Amino acid sequence: MANRTRLLGALLVLVAACGDDGNKNNDGGTGDGGNSCTTAPLQIASVPGMVSGTVIGGGADLTAPEMSCAEEYDWYDPVGEDTVVAVSGLTVGSRYGVTLQSMTDDLSIYITAACPPATGMVTGCTTFTDTAFPFFTNDPEVVTFTATATTHYIVVDTSATAMNVEDGDFTLEVTNATCGPQTEATDCQQATPYCVDFACKQCITSFDCASGTPSCDTGNTCVASPAQCTGDDARDNGAGDDGPSVATVINAPTTIPAPTTIDGAICSTPATEEDWYRIALTQDVSVSLTFTGATNDLDIFLYDESGEVVTASVENAGINEAFLTEDITAGTYYILVTQYAPTATAAATAYTLTVALPECTPGEWPITTCPTAGESTCNSGGQCAAGPACTGDDAGDPNDDGPAGARALANNTPVTAAACTLSGEFDYYSFNSAAGAGKTITLDWTDAALDYDVSVVDATGKSYGFSFNAKPEVVTLTNLPAGTYYVRVQNFAQQGTAAAAAYTITGVTTATVPCTNTNNQCAAEFKTQIYRGVCTAATDVCSFIPDNDTVTLGGKCDSDGDCMGTNVCSYATFQSNAENSVCGPMTCAADADCTAAGTAAGQTLKCTTFSSGNTCAPACDANTDCGASNGTTLEPGFPWDYFTCTVAAGTCGP
């Protein structure tokens, strides 16, 4: 358990007190940094005490050669401005703990009983530490020292040049100590083996506790299970299920749709009230927690055998919890159920815990594995479920939140509907197309503050077109293969609101336009249609080139999956010269790197800069030849921002 975070209380105190440490005794106050101890150091007059400051303006660089301090914990050759903190009122021979917190900068600590000079070398260095990386983890520097004088000086060093310091702010706390994180193994005995807040404790989490006293309380002591909640389940009798050592064993699901289901109940008082379950997993599972009550807020966590959190679900009050594990390693795991709100209540909230094999993939579109309208969406736990309930929604919801409940979009018949912005809220429509026909989808709304999006895919989930930045949104498709298509509408603005907003959607079938592989008709409509690179002249259908990695250098393509080996397709979404798209090298540094592919294609290829880097692309004559970017300045008359074409050079760029 040595890898788990200690000094938890000190961290919480520091975060809460940063900038306002009025509850601390002998506080030196907030300053702009000290200098040497002979001029203007920050002061902690007695211990325990805390001071806030900054290294910016602290003075010249103080340093000490590596191995010159009696105790050293890592070393990163500190440079830059330093601030001195004088700590007084110490007892010679007593041990003290130091916690240095900086939320933005990598700081280090020298501790010395000798007065540091205004510049140069730190003398009499007893301790040095620079083990944390706060700009990644917000972890503090934590160390102990034994006083050899009644006053010691702590030099706060930047570990970086002043130019790399973001704000230089820090909070330094000094307290009495019986142990330290670096010396925990020798400081703390078997009965209290963990150093927490510079004191030896029995536990850090409940994983450190045995079955007789299975819960780790707020004082880091293993205690017996709390009394039952009012209306609790039978598993909380006696020893209860309030820690990993007394977790209820449940069986993992083995087939779909045969989940493991447990009915339980939990309250929020005392703090050690928890429901634990132990399960052996060999494959990924979906875990969900359902309950009722708009003010109830229950959470679920998955821990591995070492006590580390693997994943969790912590939605707001009234929202059921669910998660799906990802690439789980076979082993024993623990599921924890807690009640976050209402707090300090003894009345139990009933819940149902379900562990199942996933039925679907969250975020997949369309959701082809959820076949019924009543459960047409895929929730965050990988289970087919009903969509969210909007306020003032249309009659199609919640069944039309997935393709299985899609409403038919009749030809040239407007549909007035509504959608909100709750997670998982979509409106699906479907239409059938004859071979070679086209379809124009128009989505419009009244409220100018709204932002609706529309997308079209086929029954396999292949994208055929979309529009995100216009009003109305219009997707124009031509030369479609025969089959069923799905249209997805999403209210993108005002995320998280339950109130549905009205819109109108219309689908109009357009006539077949003849195509051949030489007249470029498959690339003619490009504003909102994904390029499909091959025409079947007998049916006037434009189809995607098969993604089978067989197209050689310079060959025609419409996606990277067409190209052999490491080659990629030059096609950029919604570009106007898509018919020139060819397979070329993945990267290039100059036009010469594109010559071989261009020669094979019979055209000039340029080394072109896109957001993902340089690649070979046909020479451009206009911005629309460069494809859509993610920018917000739309090309006039288009629903997209485009990369910029430098016409003289024939190259695209940001």
Secondary structure by P-SEA (a helix, b strand, c coil): ccccccaaaaaaaaaaacccccccccccccccccccccccccccccccbbbbbbccccccbbbbccccccccccccccccbbbbbbbccccccbbbbbbbbbcccbbbbbbcccccccccccccccccccccccccccccccbbbbbcccbbbbbbcccccccccccccbbbbbbbbccccccccccccccccccccccccccccccccccccccccccccccccccccccccccccccccccccccbbbbcccccccccccccccccccccbbbbbbbbbcbbbbbbbbbbcccbbbbbbbbccccccccccccccccccccccccccbbbbbbbbbbcccccccbbbbbbbbbbccccccccccccccccccccccccccccccccccccccccccccccccccccccccbbbbbcccccccbbbbbbbbbcccbbbbbbbbbccccbbbbbbbbcccccccccccccccbbbbbcccccbbbbbbbbbcccccccbbbbbbbbbbbbcbbbbccccccccccccccccccccccccccccccccccccccccccccccccccccccccccccccccccccccccccccccaaaaaaaaccccccccccccbbbbccccccccccccccccccccccccccccccccccccc
